[in-house]
């Protein structure tokens, strides 16, 4: 199972574990080689380890250097697929919901190696998926958000019905377009809750290429979440 530590991967794992066609053997998470954090989630390696321990699943860690393209990531993933091939594992699960280009990218890369991708949440209406996630008893905190779309006050708080009701129509209820990310700390798949605290909220800015070809800035909030 591709594991970011957030709500979509947690909910997808929950669905896979209830599907008699599959047995989930392990999680795999990609970390920045220098940061030891999960991409745009900003979550530390130590917290992902805590999740895997509570879930009772092996955690396979994949490290890759920062790069301007996907080459470093693809090289790291291909090396990991070599390991899975030796174990006889031929399916990888993902929490994607409706991004067609991302699904195709995953499927094409895996198919070239003889692997298949599984998407248990695919085409689920995201408003229904968000509510079902909460109703199932999962608890997750917003760990990162687009500062142009999500108010600072919501970052570090729980993803709950109040948050969903506050979202403007332009923001997907599951943040499927990258509007926000989360860290799941409890739920029906967890043996014990993960005790965490939010130390602070910080803002980081990144250079982006605008549609007119000029350079611009994108601003994100990040919650510094640590073990309690």
C-alpha positions as CSV (number, residue, x, y, z in Angstrom):
1,X,0.0,0.0,0.0
2,X,1.3,3.4,-1.0
3,X,1.3,5.2,2.3
4,X,1.4,9.0,2.7
5,X,0.1,8.9,6.3
6,X,-3.0,10.9,5.3
7,X,-6.7,10.2,5.2
8,X,-7.0,8.9,1.6
9,X,-4.3,6.3,2.0
10,X,-5.8,5.3,5.4
11,X,-9.3,5.0,4.0
12,X,-8.0,3.0,0.9
13,X,-6.1,0.7,3.2
14,X,-9.3,0.2,5.3
15,X,-11.2,-0.8,2.1
16,X,-8.4,-3.2,0.9
17,X,-8.3,-4.9,4.3
18,X,-12.1,-5.6,4.0
19,X,-11.7,-7.0,0.5
20,X,-11.3,-10.8,0.5
21,X,-9.4,-10.6,-2.8
22,X,-6.4,-9.0,-1.2
23,X,-4.0,-9.3,1.7
24,X,-2.1,-6.2,2.6
25,X,1.5,-7.2,3.3
26,X,3.2,-3.9,3.8
27,X,3.1,-0.1,3.5
28,X,5.6,1.9,1.5
29,X,6.4,5.5,2.0
30,X,8.7,7.8,0.0
31,X,10.8,10.3,2.0
32,X,13.1,13.1,1.0
33,X,16.6,11.8,1.3
34,X,17.8,14.9,3.2
35,X,14.5,16.0,5.0
36,X,13.3,12.5,6.0
37,X,9.8,13.9,5.6
38,X,6.9,13.0,3.3
39,X,6.7,15.3,0.4
40,X,4.1,18.0,0.6
41,X,2.7,16.5,3.8
42,X,5.8,17.5,5.7
43,X,5.3,14.6,8.1
44,X,8.4,13.1,9.8
45,X,9.7,9.6,9.3
46,X,9.2,8.9,13.0
47,X,5.5,9.6,12.9
48,X,5.0,7.3,9.8
49,X,6.8,4.6,11.8
50,X,4.4,5.1,14.6
51,X,1.5,4.7,12.2
52,X,2.9,1.4,10.8
53,X,3.4,0.1,14.3
54,X,-0.2,0.8,15.3
55,X,-1.5,-0.7,12.1
56,X,0.6,-3.8,12.6
57,X,2.1,-3.6,9.1
58,X,5.7,-3.6,7.8
59,X,6.9,-0.2,6.6
60,X,9.1,-0.1,3.6
61,X,11.0,3.2,3.3
62,X,12.0,4.7,-0.1
63,X,14.4,7.6,-0.1
64,X,15.0,9.9,-3.0
65,X,17.0,13.1,-3.6
66,X,15.2,16.3,-4.6
67,X,15.1,16.6,-8.3
68,X,13.6,18.9,-11.0
69,X,11.9,15.9,-12.6
70,X,10.6,12.4,-11.7
71,X,13.8,10.5,-12.6
72,X,15.0,10.2,-9.0
73,X,11.6,9.1,-7.8
74,X,11.2,6.6,-10.6
75,X,14.7,5.2,-10.0
76,X,13.9,4.7,-6.3
77,X,10.5,3.1,-7.1
78,X,12.0,0.7,-9.6
79,X,14.5,-0.5,-7.1
80,X,11.7,-1.1,-4.6
81,X,9.7,-3.0,-7.3
82,X,12.8,-5.4,-7.6
83,X,12.3,-6.2,-3.9
84,X,8.6,-6.8,-4.2
85,X,9.1,-9.0,-7.2
86,X,11.3,-11.3,-5.2
87,X,8.6,-11.5,-2.6
88,X,5.9,-12.4,-5.2
89,X,4.0,-9.2,-4.6
90,X,2.4,-8.0,-7.9
91,X,-0.2,-5.4,-6.8
92,X,0.2,-2.0,-5.3
93,X,-2.6,0.0,-3.7
94,X,-3.2,3.7,-4.0
95,X,-5.6,6.2,-2.4
96,X,-6.2,8.3,-5.6
97,X,-9.8,9.2,-6.2
98,X,-10.3,11.0,-9.6
99,X,-7.0,12.3,-11.0
100,X,-7.0,10.4,-14.4
101,X,-3.5,11.5,-15.4
102,X,-2.0,10.4,-12.1
103,X,-3.7,7.0,-12.3
104,X,-2.5,6.5,-15.9
105,X,1.1,7.5,-14.8
106,X,1.0,4.9,-12.0
107,X,-0.6,2.2,-14.2
108,X,1.8,2.7,-17.1
109,X,4.9,2.6,-14.9
110,X,3.8,-0.5,-13.0
111,X,2.6,-2.3,-16.2
112,X,6.1,-1.9,-17.7
113,X,7.4,-4.0,-14.8
114,X,4.5,-6.5,-14.8
115,X,2.7,-5.0,-11.7
116,X,-0.9,-3.9,-11.3
117,X,-2.3,-0.8,-9.5
118,X,-5.4,-1.1,-7.3
119,X,-7.5,2.0,-6.5
120,X,-10.2,1.1,-3.9
121,X,-11.5,4.7,-3.7
122,X,-11.6,5.3,-7.4
123,X,-14.5,7.5,-8.6
124,X,-16.1,7.7,-5.1
125,X,-17.8,11.1,-4.9
126,X,-15.4,13.1,-2.7
127,X,-18.0,14.7,-0.5
128,X,-19.4,11.2,0.3
129,X,-15.9,9.8,0.8
130,X,-15.0,12.6,3.2
131,X,-18.2,12.0,5.3
132,X,-17.8,8.2,5.2
133,X,-14.2,8.5,6.4
134,X,-15.3,10.6,9.4
135,X,-18.3,8.3,10.1
136,X,-16.1,5.2,10.1
137,X,-14.2,6.7,13.1
138,X,-11.0,7.9,11.5
139,X,-9.3,10.9,13.0
140,X,-6.9,13.0,11.1
141,X,-5.3,16.5,11.4
142,X,-4.6,18.9,8.6
143,X,-0.8,18.9,8.3
144,X,-0.5,21.1,5.2
145,X,-2.6,23.4,3.1
146,X,-2.6,25.8,0.2
147,X,-2.4,29.2,1.9
148,X,-4.4,30.8,-0.9
149,X,-7.4,28.5,-0.3
150,X,-7.3,27.3,3.4
151,X,-7.2,29.7,6.4
152,X,-4.3,29.3,8.8
153,X,-6.7,28.6,11.7
154,X,-7.7,25.2,10.2
155,X,-4.2,23.9,9.9
156,X,-3.3,21.5,12.7
157,X,-7.0,21.0,13.5
158,X,-9.1,17.9,12.9
159,X,-10.6,17.1,9.6
160,X,-14.2,17.0,10.7
161,X,-17.7,18.0,9.6
162,X,-17.2,21.6,10.8
163,X,-14.2,21.8,8.5
164,X,-16.1,20.3,5.5
165,X,-19.0,22.7,6.0
166,X,-16.5,25.7,6.0
167,X,-14.9,24.8,2.7
168,X,-15.7,27.0,-0.3
169,X,-17.2,25.2,-3.4
170,X,-13.9,25.6,-5.2
171,X,-12.0,23.3,-2.8
172,X,-12.5,19.6,-3.1
173,X,-13.8,17.9,0.1
174,X,-10.9,15.5,0.0
175,X,-8.3,18.0,-1.1
176,X,-7.8,15.8,-4.2
177,X,-6.3,18.7,-6.2
178,X,-3.7,19.3,-3.6
179,X,-5.6,21.9,-1.6
180,X,-4.7,20.3,1.7
181,X,-3.0,17.2,3.3
182,X,-3.6,15.4,6.5
183,X,-2.0,13.0,9.1
184,X,-4.2,10.2,10.3
185,X,-3.7,9.4,14.0
186,X,-6.6,7.1,14.9
187,X,-9.3,4.9,13.3
188,X,-10.7,1.4,13.0
189,X,-7.5,0.1,11.4
190,X,-5.3,1.4,14.3
191,X,-4.6,-0.8,17.3
192,X,-4.0,2.2,19.5
193,X,-4.3,6.0,18.8
194,X,-1.1,7.9,18.1
195,X,-0.7,10.7,20.7
196,X,0.4,13.8,18.9
197,X,0.7,17.6,19.5
198,X,0.9,20.5,17.1
199,X,4.0,22.5,18.1
200,X,3.5,25.4,15.6
201,X,2.2,26.5,12.2
202,X,4.7,27.7,9.7
203,X,4.4,29.1,6.1
204,X,6.8,28.1,3.3
205,X,6.8,29.5,-0.2
206,X,7.8,27.7,-3.4
207,X,8.7,29.0,-6.9
208,X,6.2,27.9,-9.6
209,X,5.9,28.4,-13.3
210,X,2.7,30.4,-14.2
211,X,0.5,29.7,-17.2
212,X,1.9,32.8,-18.9
213,X,5.4,31.4,-18.6
214,X,6.5,33.8,-15.9
215,X,7.7,32.7,-12.4
216,X,5.6,33.1,-9.4
217,X,5.3,32.0,-5.8
218,X,3.0,29.5,-4.1
219,X,2.5,29.6,-0.3
220,X,1.6,26.7,2.0
221,X,0.9,26.3,5.7
222,X,2.5,23.4,7.5
223,X,1.7,22.1,10.9
224,X,4.7,20.9,12.9
225,X,3.2,17.7,14.3
226,X,5.2,15.7,16.8
227,X,4.7,12.7,19.2
228,X,3.1,13.7,22.5
